[in-house]
Amino acid sequence: AATLRALRARLPDASVEVLIPDFLGDAAALDIVLAERPDILNPNLETVKRLQPSVRPQADYARSLAVLRHAARAGARAKSGLMFGMGETSEEIPAALRDLRDAGVALLTLGQYLAPSPAHHPVARYVPPAEFDRWRETALALGFTSVASAPHVRSSYHAGELAADFAPSPSLSRSHSSPPSPVPTFHPCSPP
């Protein structure tokens, strides 16, 4: 929340997307972030329900969906993402997409999982680009407003362009009348 306040003070017209954890289901912690009115709230689901315990042992599938639902009901523009290639089946993906849409998620990212280290969940397969195209069409048919789907897509992939397809939430919009500027991409090794 303090970071959001600082960004708003320094860059009042900038759009801000926050990538958050599920706060262990603590609604009060989520409400602190929501009170600062981020333009987009992005807690990633990451994978299908069956794989959650091994891929995200600190998280919980139902709890992550509850966080998204709480944020959407509060008027936040909810975004989330899934990574493919962890061992999910073609039957599990539509269920996860429906769960995200039912939770109020409108912006979606779908990308290829790459294991950060040998200690992490292994890559089960590399998903071909054509399959990402099919999942994008499936997600759009389910009612997602904007979907980025390709092997190299990550949470922040073209965030400004993805958000531009989604109308501002009136209950969480800021006081300025001009549309928000694109979400800037900051790289930790270079100055902003």
TIMARFI-190266 format. One record per residue: x, y, z of N, C-alpha, C, CB in turn; residue in one letter. Coordinates in steps of 0.02 Angstrom, whole numbers, padded with zeros to 5 digits, always signed. Glycine has a CB too. Layout:
N
XYZXYZXYZXYZA;...
This chain:
192
+00042-00059+00000+00000+00000+00000+00044+00063+00000-00048+00000+00061A;+00098+00062+00038+00143+00120+00040+00175+00131-00028+00197+00110+00094A;+00191+00078-00063+00221+00084-00129+00171+00116-00178+00243+00016-00155T;+00108+00095-00174+00056+00125-00216+00049+00199-00202-00011+00089-00206L;+00049+00217-00139+00043+00288-00121+00103+00327-00148+00040+00297-00044R;+00162+00299-00142+00222+00333-00167+00220+00341-00243+00285+00295-00146A;+00198+00289-00278+00192+00294-00351+00141+00347-00371+00173+00227-00380L;+00085+00348-00337+00033+00397-00352+00058+00468-00338-00031+00383-00310R;+00098+00477-00286+00124+00543-00271+00173+00567-00325+00158+00543-00202A;+00214+00521-00348+00266+00539-00397+00241+00538-00469+00326+00493-00390R;+00197+00491-00484+00171+00482-00553+00095+00477-00550+00203+00419-00586L;+00060+00532-00537-00012+00529-00526-00053+00503-00585-00037+00596-00508P;-00028+00508-00645-00066+00485-00703-00045+00416-00727-00059+00534-00759D;+00003+00385-00693+00026+00318-00714-00025+00265-00693+00095+00303-00682A;-00033+00216-00735-00073+00157-00717-00029+00111-00676-00101+00121-00781S;-00058+00081-00625-00020+00037-00581-00054-00030-00576-00011+00070-00511V;-00017-00081-00593-00040-00150-00584+00000-00180-00528-00033-00192-00650E;-00032-00212-00481+00003-00244-00425-00004-00319-00430-00024-00218-00357V;+00052-00353-00426+00055-00425-00424+00060-00444-00350+00116-00454-00466L;+00008-00475-00324+00004-00487-00252+00000-00562-00236-00056-00451-00222I;+00016-00581-00174+00003-00649-00151-00070-00656-00132+00050-00668-00091P;-00089-00713-00107-00158-00720-00084-00167-00699-00010-00182-00792-00093D;-00114-00673+00020-00116-00647+00089-00141-00700+00138-00159-00584+00093F;-00132-00763+00121-00155-00819+00163-00230-00811+00179-00115-00822+00228L;-00266-00779+00133-00338-00771+00142-00358-00714+00188-00367-00833+00168G;-00311-00673+00207-00326-00617+00253-00359-00560+00214-00261-00592+00288D;-00426-00555+00220-00464-00505+00184-00444-00434+00205-00539-00515+00195A;-00426-00425+00268-00406-00358+00291-00342-00335+00256-00395-00358+00368A;-00295-00381+00246-00233-00364+00210-00249-00346+00137-00182-00422+00213A;-00292-00384+00106-00313-00369+00038-00348-00302+00034-00359-00425+00010L;-00390-00287+00082-00426-00224+00083-00379-00164+00089-00476-00223+00139D;-00322-00172+00124-00273-00119+00129-00246-00102+00059-00214-00139+00176I;-00232-00153+00019-00208-00141-00049-00264-00112-00092-00182-00207-00081V;-00324-00139-00086-00381-00115-00126-00397-00042-00110-00442-00158-00113L;-00387-00022-00048-00401+00048-00028-00357+00098-00066-00391+00056+00048A;-00300+00075-00089-00254+00119-00128-00272+00121-00202-00182+00096-00119E;-00323+00086-00221-00352+00087-00288-00302+00073-00345-00383+00153-00300R;-00271+00013-00343-00228-00004-00400-00271-00009-00463-00190-00071-00387P;-00242+00006-00520-00280+00002-00582-00297-00070-00598-00241+00033-00639D;-00251-00115-00584-00262-00186-00595-00232-00224-00536-00230-00210-00662I;-00270-00273-00512-00247-00316-00457-00235-00385-00486-00300-00318-00398L;-00174-00411-00477-00154-00473-00510-00125-00525-00462-00104-00458-00564N;-00168-00564-00430-00143-00624-00396-00147-00683-00445-00183-00639-00329P;-00092-00713-00463-00092-00767-00511-00113-00833-00481-00024-00775-00543N;-00155-00870-00517-00175-00937-00496-00120-00987-00512-00242-00957-00530L;-00083-00975-00565-00025-01013-00588-00039-01080-00620+00020-01025-00531E;-00081-01122-00588-00092-01189-00616-00161-01216-00596-00036-01237-00592T;-00176-01275-00620-00241-01306-00608-00245-01331-00536-00252-01364-00658V;-00306-01346-00515-00319-01365-00446-00277-01425-00423-00392-01381-00437K;-00274-01477-00463-00238-01538-00443-00164-01525-00429-00245-01590-00498R;-00133-01480-00466-00061-01468-00460-00044-01415-00407-00033-01447-00526L;-00093-01379-00381-00079-01326-00333-00036-01349-00274-00144-01298-00306Q;-00051-01404-00240-00011-01423-00181+00063-01434-00196-00038-01486-00151P;+00080-01461-00255+00150-01472-00270+00184-01411-00301+00157-01532-00317S;+00147-01371-00338+00176-01313-00371+00177-01252-00325+00137-01296-00434V;+00123-01243-00286+00116-01185-00242+00097-01208-00171+00062-01135-00270R;+00142-01241-00136+00125-01269-00070+00104-01216-00020+00183-01308-00043P;+00126-01154-00028+00109-01100+00018+00041-01071+00002+00161-01046+00016Q;+00014-01087-00055-00050-01059-00077-00105-01113-00074-00045-01029-00148A;-00165-01091-00091-00221-01137-00092-00267-01115-00150-00260-01138-00023D;-00287-01162-00192-00326-01147-00251-00390-01108-00234-00344-01211-00288Y;-00430-01135-00188-00493-01103-00169-00480-01034-00137-00533-01147-00120A;-00428-01029-00097-00413-00965-00064-00392-00913-00116-00357-00974-00012R;-00352-00933-00165-00331-00887-00218-00392-00862-00257-00281-00920-00266S;-00439-00907-00272-00500-00886-00306-00542-00840-00263-00541-00948-00327L;-00543-00853-00198-00581-00810-00152-00552-00739-00150-00581-00839-00081A;-00486-00734-00153-00453-00668-00155-00474-00631-00219-00376-00675-00152V;-00473-00666-00275-00494-00635-00338-00567-00614-00336-00482-00684-00397L;-00609-00657-00309-00681-00642-00303-00692-00581-00259-00719-00703-00275R;-00658-00578-00202-00664-00521-00156-00643-00456-00190-00621-00534-00092H;-00587-00460-00226-00562-00400-00261-00611-00377-00315-00493-00414-00292A;-00637-00424-00355-00684-00407-00408-00748-00377-00379-00700-00468-00451A;-00772-00406-00325-00833-00380-00294-00822-00310-00265-00857-00427-00239R;-00760-00296-00246-00743-00229-00220-00734-00178-00277-00680-00232-00177A;-00739-00202-00339-00733-00157-00396-00665-00156-00429-00750-00089-00376G;-00619-00197-00405-00552-00199-00435-00554-00232-00504-00503-00236-00389A;-00511-00210-00548-00502-00244-00611-00455-00303-00598-00473-00195-00667R;-00483-00363-00600-00446-00423-00581-00413-00455-00642-00493-00472-00547A;-00350-00474-00631-00310-00507-00682-00277-00567-00649-00256-00459-00714K;-00269-00621-00686-00233-00678-00660-00202-00716-00718-00281-00724-00619S;-00164-00768-00701-00131-00804-00754-00119-00877-00736-00066-00772-00770G;-00109-00916-00788-00092-00987-00782-00029-01000-00823-00151-01032-00806L;+00011-01046-00798+00070-01068-00835+00056-01140-00857+00135-01063-00791M;+00070-01155-00920+00058-01221-00947+00124-01260-00952+00024-01217-01016F;+00118-01326-00950+00176-01369-00957+00199-01399-00891+00232-01331-00987G;+00155-01396-00841+00172-01424-00775+00143-01494-00765+00147-01379-00720M;+00105-01518-00814+00074-01584-00808-00002-01580-00806+00098-01618-00745G;-00029-01521-00818-00102-01513-00821-00130-01549-00882-00121-01438-00822E;-00193-01568-00878-00225-01602-00935-00270-01554-00972-00265-01663-00910T;-00289-01573-01032-00333-01530-01073-00403-01527-01043-00336-01556-01145S;-00420-01571-00997-00484-01567-00962-00481-01519-00903-00506-01637-00938E;-00422-01513-00872-00415-01470-00813-00410-01396-00831-00353-01491-00775E;-00383-01379-00888-00374-01309-00907-00440-01272-00913-00336-01304-00972I;-00490-01299-00949-00554-01262-00953-00586-01252-00885-00602-01299-00999P;-00579-01301-00840-00607-01293-00773-00573-01236-00736-00599-01359-00732A;-00507-01230-00742-00471-01175-00709-00492-01108-00741-00395-01184-00715A;-00499-01107-00807-00521-01045-00840-00591-01025-00816-00520-01054-00917L;-00636-01073-00811-00704-01057-00787-00702-01032-00715-00749-01119-00792R;-00659-01064-00674-00653-01043-00604-00630-00970-00600-00605-01089-00565D;-00580-00952-00641-00555-00884-00642-00609-00835-00665-00493-00878-00687L;-00644-00854-00718-00697-00809-00744-00753-00801-00694-00725-00836-00811R;-00772-00857-00661-00825-00854-00610-00804-00811-00550-00842-00924-00586D;-00739-00805-00538-00713-00764-00483-00710-00690-00502-00644-00788-00462A;-00727-00674-00564-00727-00604-00584-00666-00581-00622-00736-00561-00525G;-00623-00627-00640-00562-00609-00678-00582-00592-00750-00510-00666-00676V;-00557-00536-00775-00572-00515-00843-00509-00515-00887-00603-00447-00843A;-00451-00505-00857-00388-00502-00893-00349-00566-00877-00346-00438-00874L;-00321-00598-00928-00290-00663-00918-00225-00668-00956-00338-00719-00940L;-00175-00699-00924-00112-00715-00958-00102-00791-00954-00052-00677-00925T;-00081-00819-01011-00067-00891-01016+00002-00898-01046-00122-00928-01059L;+00048-00932-01011+00116-00938-01035+00145-01007-01021+00160-00886-01004G;+00204-01019-01048+00241-01082-01038+00278-01081-00972+00290-01094-01096Q;+00269-01132-00932+00307-01139-00870+00379-01158-00886+00274-01193-00824Y;+00425-01126-00852+00496-01142-00855+00520-01149-00783+00537-01088-00895L;+00548-01205-00766+00571-01216-00697+00629-01169-00681+00593-01290-00687A;+00623-01129-00628+00677-01083-00610+00742-01117-00588+00654-01037-00556P;+00735-01179-00562+00794-01216-00540+00776-01290-00538+00818-01191-00469S;+00826-01333-00532+00812-01405-00528+00770-01423-00466+00877-01444-00528P;+00770-01381-00416+00731-01395-00355+00657-01380-00363+00759-01354-00297A;+00638-01345-00417+00568-01328-00429+00532-01383-00467+00564-01262-00467H;+00467-01377-00470+00426-01423-00508+00455-01429-00579+00352-01398-00510H;+00461-01490-00604+00491-01497-00671+00443-01477-00727+00514-01569-00681P;+00471-01460-00784+00431-01447-00843+00408-01516-00869+00471-01407-00899V;+00343-01525-00876+00317-01589-00901+00317-01590-00977+00246-01600-00874A;+00305-01532-01008+00306-01528-01081+00309-01455-01102+00245-01563-01111R;+00332-01446-01164+00332-01380-01194+00270-01376-01240+00398-01366-01234Y;+00228-01327-01227+00165-01320-01261+00176-01282-01327+00113-01283-01217V;+00152-01309-01383+00162-01275-01447+00121-01211-01453+00145-01322-01505P;+00145-01162-01491+00109-01099-01498+00036-01107-01521+00145-01055-01547P;+00023-01154-01565-00046-01163-01589-00094-01182-01532-00048-01217-01644A;-00069-01218-01484-00111-01236-01426-00126-01174-01384-00076-01291-01384E;-00077-01130-01377-00089-01067-01342-00143-01027-01378-00024-01026-01335F;-00142-01028-01444-00193-00992-01483-00263-01021-01468-00178-00997-01558D;-00267-01087-01464-00332-01119-01450-00356-01100-01380-00327-01196-01456R;-00310-01099-01331-00331-01082-01263-00352-01009-01258-00275-01096-01213W;-00321-00966-01298-00342-00896-01300-00414-00891-01325-00294-00854-01345R;-00429-00926-01378-00497-00925-01405-00547-00953-01355-00501-00964-01471E;-00528-01006-01320-00571-01035-01269-00585-00984-01214-00539-01099-01239T;-00533-00950-01191-00540-00901-01138-00585-00842-01160-00471-00874-01116A;-00575-00819-01220-00617-00764-01245-00690-00787-01250-00592-00740-01314L;-00702-00849-01270-00770-00875-01275-00802-00880-01205-00770-00944-01309A;-00761-00889-01154-00787-00892-01085-00803-00823-01057-00736-00927-01040L;-00782-00770-01093-00799-00703-01071-00742-00661-01045-00850-00707-01020G;-00680-00686-01048-00624-00643-01029-00621-00585-01078-00556-00684-01029F;-00607-00526-01052-00605-00466-01094-00542-00463-01136-00609-00404-01050T;-00486-00483-01108-00423-00479-01142-00379-00537-01120-00388-00412-01128S;-00347-00569-01169-00306-00629-01154-00240-00624-01192-00344-00694-01174V;-00185-00631-01156-00119-00639-01187-00100-00712-01178-00065-00590-01154A;-00089-00747-01233-00077-00819-01230-00024-00838-01281-00141-00857-01243S;+00035-00857-01257+00090-00878-01299+00144-00906-01252+00118-00819-01343A;+00191-00945-01279+00242-00975-01236+00280-00924-01194+00290-01013-01278P;+00296-00866-01220+00338-00817-01184+00298-00769-01141+00379-00778-01234H;+00233-00776-01137+00191-00730-01097+00204-00741-01022+00116-00740-01113V;+00209-00686-00986+00215-00686-00913+00165-00636-00886+00288-00668-00890R;+00158-00632-00821+00109-00588-00789+00111-00517-00815+00120-00587-00714S;+00171-00491-00825+00178-00421-00845+00183-00412-00921+00239-00391-00812S;+00174-00465-00959+00182-00463-01031+00134-00412-01061+00171-00532-01062Y;+00161-00360-01092+00120-00308-01124+00062-00286-01080+00094-00333-01192H;+00076-00274-01017+00024-00259-00968-00019-00200-00989+00055-00246-00900A;+00012-00148-01015-00025-00089-01035-00073-00103-01092+00022-00034-01056G;-00051-00143-01140-00094-00161-01197-00152-00205-01175-00054-00196-01252E;-00137-00253-01130-00190-00297-01105-00242-00257-01067-00160-00352-01060L;-00219-00210-01026-00264-00169-00987-00304-00121-01030-00225-00130-00934A;-00276-00099-01086-00310-00051-01129-00375-00079-01157-00265-00030-01186A;-00379-00146-01162-00439-00178-01187-00495-00180-01135-00423-00248-01210D;-00479-00160-01075-00526-00168-01019-00544-00099-00993-00495-00211-00963F;-00608-00083-00991-00632-00018-00968-00616-00008-00894-00707-00010-00980A;-00601+00053-00872-00587+00066-00802-00646+00048-00758-00568+00138-00792P;-00632+00026-00699-00684+00010-00650-00707+00075-00618-00658-00039-00596S;-00771+00093-00625-00794+00157-00598-00788+00162-00523-00865+00168-00618P;-00795+00106-00487-00792+00111-00414-00721+00119-00387-00822+00049-00384S;-00672+00102-00428-00603+00110-00405-00564+00160-00446-00568+00043-00406L;-00597+00195-00491-00560+00242-00533-00535+00300-00492-00604+00267-00591S;-00479+00328-00516-00450+00385-00481-00484+00449-00502-00374+00389-00494R;-00464+00503-00474-00499+00567-00485-00480+00601-00550-00486+00612-00428S;-00427+00581-00584-00409+00617-00645-00457+00598-00702-00336+00601-00665H;-00466+00643-00749-00515+00631-00801-00484+00602-00864-00549+00695-00818S;-00418+00607-00873-00387+00578-00932-00376+00503-00922-00320+00613-00948S;-00374+00465-00976-00362+00393-00968-00292+00381-00939-00370+00356-01035P;-00284+00327-00901-00218+00314-00872-00167+00301-00926-00221+00255-00824P;-00105+00320-00913-00052+00307-00960-00035+00233-00958+00011+00351-00944S;-00001+00207-01010+00017+00136-01009+00059+00118-00948+00054+00118-01073P;+00053+00056-00928+00091+00032-00871+00165+00029-00891+00066-00038-00847V;+00208+00067-00856+00279+00065-00874+00311-00001-00852+00317+00124-00843P;+00360-00023-00890+00396-00083-00872+00462-00061-00841+00407-00129-00934T;+00474-00082-00780+00536-00066-00746+00579-00128-00742+00523-00037-00676F;+00642-00120-00757+00690-00174-00753+00735-00160-00694+00730-00182-00819H;+00745-00209-00650+00782-00197-00589+00854-00174-00600+00783-00258-00548P;+00882-00189-00657+00952-00170-00669+00961-00105-00706+00987-00223-00706C;+00905-00072-00722+00911-00008-00757+00869+00044-00723+00890-00015-00830S;+00889+00107-00727+00849+00159-00695+00781+00167-00728+00887+00226-00695P;+00729+00187-00691+00663+00196-00721+00661+00252-00771+00611+00207-00667P;
